Amino acid sequence: MLDIKQIRENPQKIQELLNRRGEYDLEPVTQLDKQQRELEAKRSQLQARSNEIGKLVGQKIRAGTNPEDAEVVALREEGNEVKAQISFLEPEEKELASKLQALLLTFPNLPCDSTPVGKSEDENIEVRRWGDEYIPQNPNILPHWEIGEKLGIFNFERSAKIAQSRFVTLIGVGAALERALIQFMLDRQTAAGYQEIMPPLLVNSASLTATGQLPKFAEESFKCADDDLWLIPTAEVPLTNLYRDEILAADSLPIYHCAYTPCFRREAGSYGRDTRGLIRLHQFSKVELVKIVSPSTSEDEHQKLVQNAEAILQALQLPYRVLELCTGDMGPSAAKCYDLEVWLPSAGKYREISSCSNCTDYQARRGQIRFKEAGKKGTQFVHTLNGSGLAVGRTMAAILENYQQPDGSVNIPSVLQPYLKRDRLIQEQA
């Protein structure tokens, strides 16, 4: 959430930064804030007068003045009048504060000064590529959904029967391959210093609001009809909200967490895109990385987070590239974001497999996650960072295509072989 104090102090600068992200009008915020502050000032003056009257009445009675004295009665009548005015103003002030809060929740994070300015993904900047030597030269590579069905390791038709389209059932070694990938990713990330967490898969509205999924992405999420609970779209939500409404000790930072969870998304508005395969499912597995850090280290921690995600692709020897996203293509909670895109030979292009965001204090402000330095007054908001380490289904898709052999078999990356207890997939093993 944006800092209302910054908006008051320099609305022109905040509007300029918002303009880099799209069309956002700050004027309704400044108007509501002005109205609320005027009411607050008026109520404070009335409250001060009420307190003053109370003291005067008390002093006069203690001095021996008759409580029925005309002056005391007049003061009490004025006091009652003032209290009535205060009781009238308080709900109006609360309503304005609620409207202001709701409006602030609709604005995205301010981009970092170093974030490229652009309107769409066409203006993202390629930072680097890795693994060109691993790009397969086989011109007849089948899409991952075709080779997977030939190998008998997953089934989409039966999944649609028991659920609907955009679900998959993993079968036999397909299920084993997913488990192997999850365990491999967790092993690597815990070795890199992340503490593994197994969080709830259902979260309340306050949690989704804190990380920015609500109110903007309500239609993207699955909600339980009879409870204030939602299926998680990513483990970023529960991991970040572990510390909602808390003040952390400065020496407890940085905090690194990783978690494997299923993730659930409606993919509203994406119909017609990636309707086949593992790229855009309603339910998918992911290993998520979350950092809670001091603002002074968040830029450096962001670069390390990207490297942690890259390390998985490098170990699997999957070709990829890193993109620095422009202001028009970032998620609303991010101030700066890098996407990792893995090479998919059947499509002849790179596809996103991880998005690594520095959310600065945006989520922390929404979720009231602060820290305090020993011996210092006051608190500061932490910075929160998150990224996939990695999306498991997309990693499986990349393996099925990049390791596909002319005879229809699929080699298993060497680092996965100890987990899967085999070095390749063939149709007879389905």
VOTIKOL-867534 format. One record per atom (N, C-alpha, C, O, CB): x, y, z negated. Coordinates in steps of 0.001 Angstrom, whole numbers, plus 500000, padded with zeros to 6 digits. Each point is the difference from the previous one (the first is absolute). Glycine has a CB too. Layout:
<pts>
XYZ...
</pts>
This chain:
<pts>
500844498813500000499156501187500000500884501244500000501082500001499412497076498757499365501380502291501880500761501233500041499971500696498641499067499828499217500416500401503230501555500556497294500139500731498746499254501323500124500391500855500795501856498057498728496689501271499706499207501221500092500837501226499644499744501090500511498196497596498926503050501152499700500862501138499651500805500460501211500160501200500222499987497966497410500359499882503152500729500367501212499084500712500998500409500946500673501128497095498976497222501487500431499046500629500918499720501438499559499920500899500838499038496847499665500895502474498203499752501360499499501190500918500278499834501148500411498679497903497801502695500419501555501190500827500109500367500309501441500486501092500294500299497926497584498987500023503036500409500224501385499077499270500964500408499029500637501961501248498610496381500186500865499055499303500880500422499991501456499710499049500727498516501587497706502464500425502003500431500053501407500997498893500315499926499370501055499702503105498951501305497289499072501002498952500206499355498620500010500340499162500834501383502285498067497339498311500168499319498704499946499178499782501260499973498892500536499948501233496958499403500923502988499210499880501223500897499689501194499644499205500870498664502394498192502852499034500967500957499751501093500450498535500010500089499386501063500693503010498792499501497048498965500419498600499919498861499064500389500221498993500673501410501614497525497148499727501374498840499185500381499768500034501504499593498999500591499382501451497174501280500685502849499818500124501454500913499058500777499701499627501134499642502749498528501774497243499717500896499041500661499361498620500087500393499179500829501584502111498335497037498457499979499361498686499945498700499941500799499524498913500327501502500771497439498410501449502545498726500003500719499191501220499621500550501011499562499460496490500525498685502402500083499112501128499734499421499897498590499098499201499744500347500959502712501078500647496648499530500037498619499834501455499583500900500816500198500251496983499264497702502520499963499695501370499593500075500113498492499213499388499278499321500931502734502418500468497521500224500155498562499065501042499377499898500087498776502486499260501589496944501432500460499173501098499492498933499539499005499842500642498963500560500530503186498849497732498120499006499563499008500616499671498642499370500202498962499272498916502914502591500373498135500683499695498736500297501286499236499719500093498805501294497839502219499554503061499663500346501247499317498750500725499495500036500629498943502008499562502501496862499724499297498764500647499575499428499331498756499624500673499040499920499970503333500393498019497650499500499272498827500875500251498781499499500188498892499559498059502617502252501755498707500927500224498898499809501394499412500040500177498783501599498242502274498153502572499813499775501365499539498729500092499170499988500630498942501207500236503074497732498503498466498739500019499261500135499319498653499493500489498990499274499524503166501918498855497835500159499274498744500825500809498998499674500035498814500162497796502440501215502808499213500865500776499106499285501230499466500200500389498849501793498799502410497169501429499578499219501150499536499030499581498901499850500687498990500350500373503280499138497792497945499095499485498976500753499644498728499540500268498889498954498867502903502678500253498392500812499606498851500416501227499191499972499987498769500855498003502500499561503075499445500403501230499318498824500611499244500148500449498863501594499954502902497090499609498875498804500549499363499614499189498762499662500556498955499556500286503279500840497818497910499677499139498855501007500196498875499625500002498828499335498324502722502322501839498798501043500194498978499768501301499234500179500056498783501458498652502633497962502342499314499723501271499340498821499861499035500024500499498875500867500736503132498082498070498474498833499784499148500352499157498778499530500266498894499001499905503122502304498805498196500409499149498894500799500786498969499856499804498793500163498231502751500836502871498967500793500845499101499086500910499182500203500200498803501731499735502818497052500611499058499042500861499280499207499192498972499737500478498896500086501015503128499798497281498343499276499135499069500839499721498769499499500045498876499265498919503032502515500747498301500904499743498867500152501249499126500028499924498772501206498365502612498863502872499295500151501257499279498770500279499131500124500408498845501336500470503010497358498897498713498759500221499252499943499074498791499628500420498904499195500282503211501549498034498091499989499043498895500896500450498861499631499859498834499908498322502790501641502363498695500927500479498976499428501215499267500089500104498776501839499033502587497478501787499417499443501215499395498880499661499013499939500540498896500651500748503183498520497796498352498899499597499118500552499368498728499541500307498900498957499338503094502483499478498157500601499341498837500659500987499057499869499881498781500488498107502611500356502995499168500677501007499171498993500839499207500200500280498818501675499800502854497045500312498999499007500844499339499294499256498867499773500564498930499905500677503218499980497503498087499317499227498962500935499746498819499588500075498842498962498841502912502720500780498555500969499795498904500228501278499200500325499957498813500787498264502548498712502915499307500177501293499327498764500399499196499998501039499341501558499649502489497380498479498223498823500243499180498818500568500751498976500292499383502553500050498772498569499827503159498879500518500771498868498992500023500229498802500163501338502551501240497222499130498435498810499140500028499853499388501393500047500724500994498816500695497227500955497236501871499839499356501314498834500567500794499960499874501224501013498070497807498050502697500256498851500570500698500232501460500392499115500653500552499412497779498186502655502060500974500330501379500370499856500182501510500302499094500777501282501089497256497955500988502364499714500263501419501240499792500876499905499472501108498330502169498193502921498777500193501223499871500800500373498525500219500393499602501097500399502613497998499076496992499844500304498566500103499007499321500934500374499178500836500590500828496834497773500348502175498972499412500865500264500349501462499855499157500886498478500981497234502055501115502121500286500435501375501192499221500576499991499569501153499106502737498309501919497533499695501171499236500472499609498565500338500430499445501011501083501994497583497664497971500540499587498607500243499155499891501272500135499044500763499915500520496755499101501400502697499185499987501215500883500123501237499789499317501002498291501698497730502922499878501178500935500132501125500764498690500216500216499564501130500014502912498404500176496904499332500719498730500099499174498924500673500507499241500826500739501366497133497457499329501680499118499013500640499847500273501499499939499080500817498832500653497009501170501550502506499881500387501408501246499573500775499914499463501104498625502491498251502610498298500043501272499638500640500098498484500189500421499522501053500677502504497916498509497227499998500044498546500104499075499486501096500327499040500698500225500841496875498307500753502574499065499608501061500619500233501371499856499182500909498201501365497595502639500591501633500664500292501276501098498968500282500172499553501134499328502911498571501241497168499240501062498995500174499403498669500425500511499350500912500898501807497359497514498434501074499382498714500336499433499997501414499887498950500632499575500722496957500184501511502898499513500118501375501155499900500999499862499395501063498230502035498130503049499171500451501151500030500913500740498667500061500510499632501058499715502792498460499843496848499373500819498777499946499635498980501071500900499536500701499333500842496872498491499240502597499680499023501046500301500516501404500387499231500880497852499864497626501580502220501701500303500574501310501499499920500285500427499707501117497591501836498673502763498724499171501456499923500137500439498557500274500870499758500837499383502224497615499138497064500836500337498585500213499616499550501408500720499225500629498956500340496918499194500924502939499569499636501347500972500529501053500334499299500955497286500707498261502826501228500602500983500567500926501314499223499945500620499748501033498315502513498699501492497356499049501232499226499851499874498652500684500945499527500632499522501631497205498360498218502036499765498706500649500028500134501524500581499161500688498043500117497334500751501768502499500009500236501445501416500259500510500389499516501063497287501410498779503081499840499389501382500297500381500842498724500027500776499771500928499000502530498074500056496877499963500740498738499930499662499103501186500891499431500630499141500735496868498669499711502804499570499164501117500555500514501318500380499214500868497542500211497878502126501885501405500524500589501238501502499766500127500494499676501080497703502064498842502525498423498973501451499777500016500341498557500389501021499748500640499241502023497595498873497286501372500252498586500307499926499710501502500471498951500441498602500460497316500351501485503027499868499762501445501218500459500788500102499715501193497450500528498547503369500460499618501160500524500719501168499005499941500194499330498986499064503028500485501510497549501607501170499105499998501172500622499257499962501168499612499285497870502568501776500173497634501231500477499387500682501007500919499804499983501215500460497834497553500531503047500641500785500941500797501225499288500543500670499285499254498518502666499364501123498223502658501172499318500559501295500594499468500064501187499679498625498296502379502330499692497852501334500499499658500492500933501114499568499898501148500942497983497524500381503010500971500556500906501014500708499237501112500059500456501142500203501293497100500281497070501405500752499219500988499118499101500861500496499369500934501416500687497504496776499875501264499106499144500784499757500624501369499623501170500072499275497986497818501306500101503201499798500563501336498552500463500182499066499322499572502749499177501327498013502644499730498661500516500262499512499454501343500699500089501010499780502019497643498315497329501344499434499449501230498543499657499792499520499966498867502717499136501798497057500643500424498564499751499930499629498524500036498934499622499515500757502556501570501174496976499485499633498592500162501249499132499987501122500496499902496839500156501420501815498020498780501114499051499981500973500230501144501147499556499933497357498796498981501063502328502128500896500279501128501147500913499602501004500083500708497074499632500836501781500970497327501035500937499555500805499466498815500760500743499379497803501117501433501269496850498875500869499378499015501420499919500538500213499991501213497852498693497871502893501257500021501412500007500402500627498643499685499927499519498869500226502982500725500460496892501413500714498748499763501328500306499330500816500760500521498075498152501472501310500485496849501206500250499209501109499029500386501152500395500179497433500459497933501053497868502015501000498989500356499313498721500427498822499773499724502819501231498671499139498162502293499553498652500347501009499001499433501171500309499780497669500520502344500655497972497651500877498940499496499609498701500694498821499732500234501470501427497505500729498035502586499763498636500453499684499833501475499355499026500387499868500577497371501226501341503080499747499841501438500534498672500523499446499418500933500652503061499322500977497055499136500599498740500467499117498792499709500202498924500563502041502082499081496778499177499476499102498894499658498708500003500836499166499107499849501776500954497835498893500927503184498809500024500848500063498820500967500960499887500762498864502647499048499173496581500175500057498794500854499908500351501481499335500958500395499623497721497754501727500518502655500017500229501444499020499105500741499876500099501221502496500577498580496931498454499481499014499113500611498842500829500565499307500661499226501331497471499177499124501861502911498949500845500596498599499428499828499021500678500313502654500092501331498206498004497866498685499347499936499511499809498566499343499006499690501203499837502444499774502102497006499599499882498596498492500191499870499433500963500515502829499879498740497109498228500052498559500074499772499706500944498832500816500109499084498893497536501805499145503037499126499605500787498829499908499100498776499726498806500119499015502809501351501483498949497377500094499182498792498719499210499731500061498894499463501538502776499611497239498886501294498758499264499735499885498763500883499416498996499591499487503147499744501652497925501872499947498838500890500963498918499541499626498830499927499732502661501970501875498884497795500965498996499573499587499426498642500206498814499742501631502367501543497577499659497840499549499518498695498894498978500125499982499005499276500654503169499749498429498068501899498910499042500191500501498726500661499518498909499695498863502985500485502593498239500734500594498800500609500699499157498943499944498770500040500355502462502132500355499427496889500692499273498928499024499500498935500365499193499145501671502203501273496735499085499637498990499575499021500203500575498620499597499388499011500188498557502271500843503239498628500313500537498668498998501049499535500021500378498829502371499174501635496736500928500409498897500836499526498812499907500946500113499564501145501525501990497767497204498879500555498759499881500750499137501229499731499701500331498853500404497137501039499501503201501197499169501198499880498513499682500143499168500624499342502729500719501562497765497699499943498590499695500258499297499499498743498899500451499685501681499009502686500038499622496920499382499481498786499964501053498895499111499987499148501673497722501474500187503203499399499991501101499026498797500894500228499356500431499043503147499500500818497183500356501408498829500827500328498714499313499553499034500663499622502198500316502341498759497679498083498821499252499581499755500150498495498856500147499570501543498224502301500654501593497344499821500073498549500018501440499476499579500249498870501486497504500961499415503191500975500008501411499592499456500839501157498788500145500160503205499488498278498925500919502366499659500720501220501290500169500774501030499447499613496994501774499311501940499530502160501214500184500780501029500776499191499666500662499017499000499286503111502573499962498295501139500639499346500338499384498648500463500682499086498925501399502090500374496634498720500521499198498891500735498820500613499715499609501132498398501091497278502829498733500850500741498853500502500098498943498901500088500322498815501224501159502772498672497267498825500281498884499106501354499424500386500191499574501139497332499910498546503410500500499386501315499414500241499938498519499651499399499607499000501771502601500518499460496979501323499873498555499887501380499359499901500917500369500734496925499699500563502299498973497795501225499208499920501240500845499866500136500775499053498751497510502285502023501567499617501264500718499927499795501507500166500861500790499612500306497182501288497687502430499678499697501431500078499826500594498613500528501071499701498385498575502520500337499644496930499840500442498618501340499959499270500308500884499201497316498283500798503164499804500280501320499874499361500934501119500446500793500508499208498900497006500671500210502869501402500836501083500509499651501319499308500892500776499656499294498042502562498530501433497580499606501227499286500538499983498575500532501007499533497388499166501877501953498706497893500528499912498630501508500183499981500548500634499098497575497837500285502543500967501619501461500137500076500399501458500176500927500483499350499238497216501632499133502992499893500292501415500221499766500819498740500814500855499651498568498871502749499511500016496919499693500732498771501093499773498953500494500951499394497039498844501095502839498942499305501007499700498985501355500582500377500724500506499143498039497404500279501581502017501863501265500580500463500029501503499755500990500532499497499196497670502243498729502483498614499952501454499812500087500370498532500728500923499635497907499282502435500626499081497078500040500290498567501392499740499426500496500777499184497070498639500646503053499498500597501356499696499516500971501120500357500806500421499169498722497125501062500390502935501010500910501058500445499724501319499261500934500699499609499210498190502651498595501441497554499693501288499381500268499986498499500436501009499447497845499380502315501468498496497572500345499940498578501515500040499809500495500565499025497406498122500522502831500711501389501466500080499947500476501431500215501071500378499527499082497265501309499046503159499883500343501404500255499601500906498832500225501210500051499493498364502400499686499845496490499704500782498805498541500259499731499666500690499036502472500325501320496975498448500473498563500189499770499470498955499017500377498830500059499375502135502258499390499464496800499345499074499065498715499491500645499162500787500442501820500417497534498870497467502074498805499434500625498787500168499093500068499767498793501360498579502443497470502060499366498727500185499300498939499179500731500025499899501226500631502447497975498420497073500052498824499375500598498778500762499503499475499674498935501656498030501203498398503304500602498943500885499506498609499487500330499859499034500750501706502864499494497398498738499202498631499683500416499800500313501480500608500925500540498573499544497128499961498750502976499674500246501418498779500896500139499672500435501103501303497342499493498349502502498289498870500920499971500384501207499164500559499857498912497781498250501358501360503085500239500339501227499279498777500907499945499083499875500812503335499949499916497580501098498298498873500916499873500193501242500866501062500207500587498555498953497089499348501653502391500033501184500857501081500989499572500617500653500841496948499044499578502661500410498280501026500921499510501376499627500542500809500875500306497837499507497620501617498320502192501294499548500522500156500359501472501050500490500416498948497639497924498956501628502446500060500337501428500082501504500212500622500461500957498075497474499564500683502828498595500069501460500098501409500487499696500507500901500668497075499271498677503043499241499658501349500420499602501003499827501134500848500868500209498609498513497435500461499518503087500977499764501066499571500563501351500749499923500974499933498040497811498096502611501278499605500722501204499105499248500956499646500538501049502440500622498712497527497596499914499091499275500891498581500560499938499264499962500986502140497993498720498221502562499130498702500663499856500242501492499783500954500385499325497977497507499706500209502941501537498769499646500717500178499711501492499076499507500647499763501882497705502341498912502200500170500004501457499754498650500653499378499935501061502246501873498628498857497101499693499979498698500671498975499031499405500206498786500022502190501560500511496520500182498946498973499134499414499483498991501015499768498841499659499587503005498788500466498583502787499448499097501012500993498924500423499611499014500627498957502853500165502712498310498873501013499001500338500059498880498971500616498962500245500688502816500905498062498424497702500160499072498881498748499163499774498893500399500360502702501201498599498602497236500442498900499108499628499637500258498537500851499901499116499899498337502573497960502098498060499563500305498650499032498936499507499152499517500749501167502931499687499821497191498278499052499087499368498682500742499775499985501135499524501901497564499352497030500652501467498695500673499983499536500361498596499346501027499823500079497735502238500892500430496942499419500181498670500969500537498954499649500108498825498835498063501747502727502167499848501006500465499048500766501166500598500005500194501216500194497498497797500442503073500136500924501025500484501361499345500242500986500308499330497771501536499407501270497252502231501215499268500338500117499872501508499011499831500712500880498906497117501350501349502635500308499910501425501118498981500196500892499893499159498395502518501224500674496839500722501127499146500368501167500882500423499806500988500708498636497140500009502747501530498860501139500885500259500369500019501490500019498949500641500825500590497033499447501639502878500489500088501368501504499739500086500529499697501070497643501929499423502502498497498373501437499792499876500343499978498519499302500607499188501164500524503046500614498166497412500408499948498590500542501327499502500206500173498798500296497426501502499733503343500608500372501354499589499013500548498969500391500698499065500657499686503187497673499293497928498967500561499118500151499512498564500164500830499106498296499300502851501492498566497775500141499582498597501381500265499420500118500315498816498194497958501640502733501607500354501351500212499465500200501441499550500561500240498930500292497952502570498699502763499296500132501407499625499124500323498802500409500741499105500104499845503271498275498855497608499048500315498935500310499320498672499334500267499000498981500030502762502682498835498215500436499463498708500339501129499029499897499829498786500981498118502369499527503211499383500483501094499166499077501220500030500383501083499557501926498099500854496463500638500117499058501117500045499695500493498588499843499215499065499161499877503064500916502243497745499679500650498716501018499689498912499654499900498823497951499984501797503656499965499784501059499729499015501115501036500119500231500578501062499228496959499010501223502677498807501215500814499984501158499054499719500076499411498922498689502696500282502131497746501756501118499077499898501226500711499440500153501210500164498937497463501763501763500584497427501288500555499564500908500132501213500037499112500852499720499860496836500964502120502389500865500242501160501011498879500185500347499648501128499370502808498537500761496977499213501020498952500126499423498659500448500747499044500207500547502119498024497363498759501922499398498773500546499981500008501532499688498989500629498902500832497304501743501321502654500019500129501461501391499721500547500980500266499304497168501416500575501982497800501321498917499650500921499381498642499649500633499150499375500506502190502420497614498487498622499301498728499866499830499411501390499483500660500901499304500105496995501652497983502280499853499292501280499074498807499791500244499172499122502076501554501646496639499182500020499104498837499957499810499429501399500010500734500988498812500220497000501003497733502085499609499360501254498880499013499678499904499491498883502441500775502134496821499478499973498885499075499766499575499370501311499909500671501028499320500683497000500512497343501922499287499347501104498523500018499659499604499622498897502385498888501686497192501934500372498550499894499840499363499802501375500571500405501013499485501061496908498768497914502118499146500166501164499528501463500030499857500628498951499396496907500980500508502995501256499504501364500165498755499951500883499870499135500867502473501851498871496751499952500026498707499945500686499667501367500579499974501001499284499240497165499174500530501866502864499647501260500659498937499752501055500030499001500719502277501907498861496759500019500496498943499878501007500523500254501404499422499512500972498923501200497318502742500046501830500511500407501307498917500752500770499841499823501208501727498195498830497692502823499244498953500793500651500623500931501032501031500623499746497538499259498177500809500205503222500497500872501054501073499390500867500497500653500918498947501192497624500933496888501183501068499366500784499460498932500938500770499222500563500810501234497572497098499499502037499415498966500843500507500144501430500097501098500547497857498830497986502368498904502054500575500000501342501513499979499993500623499783501040497388501435499726502595499007498063501465499999499889500451498748499261499491499696498921500567502834501086500887496748500567500592498822499347498932499037499504500033499547498856501922501844500473497103498308501549498905499114499596500446498553499896499289499177499423499115502378501660502751498123499461500515498633499911501289499991499181500778500953500026498181498463502208501244499499497048501263499827499301500013500516498575498960500238499386502092499911502793500169500017497315500216500276498587500259501470499697500286500349498855500598497369500952499021503146501196500428501377499809498999500827499186500404500785499142500821499037503014497465500009498107499013500885499369498845499170499440498934499909500609501692501975500968499602497516497260499010499135499364499303500722498847500514500985499469500846497006501179497472501509498975499310500543498833500651499529498705499914500691498985497961499381502330502772498769498699500722499473498838501389499599500457500150499260500973497709499925497921503152501299500411501379499669500371500879500055498758499664500644499006499991500272503332501474498397497741500938499953498875501094501033500190500421500294501119499097497267498544500932502983499214501061501005500070500801499978498708499456499776498918499157501661502629502672498796498582500843500272498838500233501501499980500561500570500936500572497125499136498432502930498857500049501468499899501091500427499030500267499325499005497275500815501512503088501001499792501017500605499148499486501350499515499515500801500800502353498005500445498233501456497454499577501279499424501085500500499066500570499239499219496989500122500962502718501941499915500969500630499104499342501174499287499258500772500608502656498523500887498365500831497213499613501154499193501306500659499572500783499405499260497006499525499913502452502307501295501340500569499832499929501469499585498940500625500029501936497765501684500278502138497904500136501421499705500022500787501312500554499519500988500710499967496867498151501705502176500039500809501221501409500255500503500214500140501205497693500917498055503059499007499827501374500313500398500644498886500807500991500239500689499204501158497285499254497366501957500617498869500705499123499424501104500392499038500661500819500451497252497588501095502299499039499330500885500468499923501446499707499018500683498503501771497818502504500211501981500465499951501389500978498850500211499909499266500984499773503212499198501256497375498879500964498900500084499311498654499808500332499030500682501467502493498463497241498411499929499259498754499770499195499604501235499815498813500266500055501731497287499655500438503196499246499715501221500887499294501026499591499016500615498947502992498955502662498498500603500919499371500958500329498567499579500094499107500842500876503153499702499204497526498153500285498648499503498801499075500226500172498823500317501392502143497956497237499562501564498790499207500220499935499516501447499690498838500261499116502469497947501486499583502718500014499625501417501031498901500236499737499041500727499539503288499930501879497809498737501055498992500158499568498651499418500334498953500555501396502870499347497529498195498988499501498746499411499062499279500952500036498774500102500182502223497620498941499758502977499098499396500984500789499508501218499749498909500511498376502598498708502820499300501233500823499612501151500776498717499728500199499185500901499996503222499731500243497415498120500828498841499659499282498688500312500642499019500375500464502337497831497576498616501644499240498785500300500056499703501493500237498859500396498239501579497645501310500569502784500042499807501452501392499591500458500150499164500891498023502524499375502834498902499123501367499657500384500329498559499619500633499281500773500035503120498949498905497181499096500256498619499576499298499005500913500519498915500264499727501871497374498564499592502846499245499133500921500471500144501447499542499281500888498496500895497581502878500757501752500544500273501337498875500312501001499943499456501103502017499025498391497163502407500072498912500467500859500325501419500463500242500871499165498055497665499623501714501713502512500311501337500514498935501009499557498808499693499987502363499275501999499268502212497660499050501019499544500565501388500249501169500165500349497937498262497904500041502559501561500442501384500027499363500756498837498979499577499457501304500333503058500329501212497110499504500854498925499540501314500615500743500647500738500813498280497554497217501458501397499446501269500470499788500940498820499539499580498939499343499253502999501453502428498250499633501036499042498692500608500496499955500572501089502492499916498261496489499390499856498690500428500454499859501514499942500503500662499093498556497166500134500243502693501767499724501435500023498808500311499102499307499093499540501619501083502803498845501098497414498960500426499066498609499524500417499153499746499144502243502239500316498363497892501837498675499617500473499733498512499958498866499578500225501213502391501199500934497218498293499827498546500020500162499371498613499795498798499837501040501207502512499531500802496655500188499453498656498659499748499312499004500663500290503191500540499551497798497827499243498851499823499134499851501221499110500985500690499738499300496808500308498502502788499480499766501240499253500774500124498698500267501118499557497521498880501449502583498885498365500714500083498721501492500258500168500667500390499041497639498078500009502222501326502130501442500085500227500458501431500262499313500775500667500623496909500238501225502650498564500668501250500345501073499743501047500357500879500784499184500035496916500963497856502290500980499564500999499849498495500152499779499295499016501848502601500418498491497608501793499725498582500224500857499458501129500197500654501025497465499668498157502845498468500611500702499246501045499224498721500285499578499303499077502671501651500213497568498744501969499401498727500406501076499076500535500879500427500748496946500715499779502106497585499089500818498963500618499129499271501001498900499560499665502563500184498269499014500124503284499253499315501048500814498827500523501143500168500424497686501974500200500575496668499344500684498788500434499699499749501474498934500368500494500941498666497168501065500340503035499841499713501425499091498788500205500232498935499429502050502033501025496675499209500373499130498896500391500170499771501504499494500780500806498835499747497325502380498410502249500335499769501410498785499887500919500043500488501129501989498378498071496888500503500343498857499793500894499372501323500411499471500121501105500108497670497811500476503199500202499456501321500311501051500906500637499673501011500621498725498737497476502866499871501739501081500821500550500144501326499276500412500992500602499209497932501591500045501107496515500129501250499260500138499721498505499792498883499525498859502311502236501707499867497520500133499916498552498642500253499345499211500814500480503203499946499660497320498524498745498752500171499262500306500183498518500910499370499461497840499237502240500487502252497654500232500320498591499933498751499118499103499168500133499942503111500269501931497618498698500034498894499043500203500502498572499811499254499039501095499260502759499482502762498072500155500604498679499903501511500136500508500593500952500941497486498260497886502528499812499924501458499939500503500415498625499436499593498984498592500517502653503031500699498322500662500352498744499811501488499725500540500842500718501159497309499605497542502166498646499583501381499752500551500548498693500071499302498988497870500241502309502446501720498752500263500764498791498782500899499787499751500913500787502814499026499535496689499802498626498772500756499723500248501184499071499056500660499566499647497241500752502560502367499378500394501059499065499073499952498762499798498931499424501064502534502514498570499704497651499170499991498793498508499932500307499178500205499107502600501093499759497860498416502388498604500027500447499149498961499265498951500332499449501827500465502797499673497951497745499259498952499294500110500178498488499038499758499271501367498673502649500755501986497615500206500183498557499065501072499450499483499869498891502919499435501364497381501756500521499104501063499556498554499509499954499258500316499070502305501395501901498045497513500042498646499436500024499796499009498860498920499929499414501014500375503071501120498926497203499900498963498973500556500394498645500006499197499067500135499194502749500339502877498072500551500495498734501088499071499470499929499508498874497870501571500610503219498693501364501159499198499606501168500959499806500505500583500960498665497347500309501249502225497492501031500989499683501160499358499236499940498845499579498300502949500363502813499003499901501116499542499173500518501172499172499798501166500339500823497057501366500051501431497203500528501020499089501450499709499685500373498875499665497350501480499352503082500679501096501411499864499665500204500254498512499403500913499431501251499801502895500179498485497059500248500121498563500564501375499677500900500494500679499501497030499162499055503087499109500505501297499568499486501180500795500375501139499719501601497673499547497185500949501711499463501092500818498497500095499832499316498995499807502543500710501844497631501532498425498566500214499891499326499720501343500604500137501063499770501579497124498368497894501730499223499823501220500290498698500714500912499257499638499051503178500575499245497309500802500131498786500813500071500370501474499664501116500395499082497547497875501698500379502531500033500168501453499291498818500642499916498915499425502259502388500458497315498931501324499429498895500758501117499181500621500982500549500498496935500786499968501927497338499502500950499115500677499808500112501512499039500612500465500972497800497553500891501005502730499807499797501434499732498512500223500630499152499369500890502825501238497555497713500281499678498602500310500366499691501434499816500822500897498327499195497426502381498775501883500401499539501336499458498598500200499857499235499046502244502194500931497601498241501266499520498649500283500364499593501414500217500839500874497903499478497510501943498366501823500290499469501334499784498499500029500073499329498971501582502509501421498080497646500792499831498557500159501358499341500070500929500502500632496885499826500556502277498526498143501287499337500029499963498494500261500767499281499360499944502466499110498449497726502429499330500606501152498557499513500106499521499266499135502685500900502056497100500249499881498712499416500354500253498589500511500688499810501003498307502467499556500444496725498741500382498601500236499485499493501351500752499380500751499227500234496768498753500641502796499443499516501261500731500552501205500247499275500963497565500529497924502531501449501071500726500602501120501418499439500101500550499867501093498078502222498653501954497584499098501318499364500024499900498615500631500864499611500786499824501676497154498259497968501718499796498685500601499813500124501513500555499209500763498415499967497089500250501815502579499795500219501429501324500262500704500253499471501082497462501436498446503130499916499849501294500329500600500903498774500092500726499841500981499064502481498120500172496811499889500809498774500031499512499066501107500803499452500756499634500758496766498246499614502570499440499092501009500346500442501417500101499166500900498037500303497529502044501816501778500331500479501340501507500101500226500504499534501022497347501716498991502869499352499045501432500200500203500803498705499911501078499901500585498642502378498492499763496718500191500708498722499857499398498906500873500340498826499854500248501825497820498530499729503222499339499034500885500978499470501042500779500761500575497026500411499076502149497521500589500903499352500943499250499625501293498776499862499979502611499254498084499326500720503050499349499660501270499153498739499947499032499881500751502846501222500362498465497949498012499227498752499933498743500135499122499286499018499794502856499718500546497583502476499142498812500204499187500228499838498513499091500239499206499629498989502709502460500376497700500305499919498566500397501390499492500236500917500787500511496654499448499321502567498459500402501268499388501069499704498960499762499244499058497946501795501336503451499545499772501053499836499005499656500786498730499321501025500057502384498649501784498763499841497043499784500666498720501254500797499651501100499452500065497303498718499157501468503105500411501183500770499583500759499259498916499404499374499123499433502768501459502476497935499485500830499200499090499706500293498532500056499091499172501708500870502576497922501296497914499764500334498591498695499404499481499807499892498789501478502215501546497816497502500576498729499404499583500042498484499919499140499380499376499732502546501649502125497485499604500048498540500079500030499320498631499348498970499827501829501287502334499561500286496851499961499350498671498620500060499350499656499123499209502740501469500514496811500429500600498653500127499436499013499073500702499107499430499373501395502947500026499677497480501929499028499260500803500391498536500181499181499174500402500270502947500774501800497568498527500519498630500113499922499469501443499765498812500220499532500787497398500900501291503350500059499604501407500659501123500772500064501137499531497854497422500269502576501115501401500694501011500775499223500439501247500425500919500700501702498123498454496741500309501128499202500462501141498582499442499901499731499038499281502345501094502161497036500507499302498608499563500090499759499413501375500349500606501013498912501153497334500133497042501688499630499376501260498561499522499911499453499835498910502938499472501522497013500477500707498575499688500025499666498706499247498940499907499381500921501279502808501021497825497855499733498734499336499920500143498491499413499159499320501728499698502547499446502206497612500012500193498553498754500731499502499833500210498799502654499828501292496652500341500829498814500766499609499087499162499114498950500476499570501197500847502560
</pts>
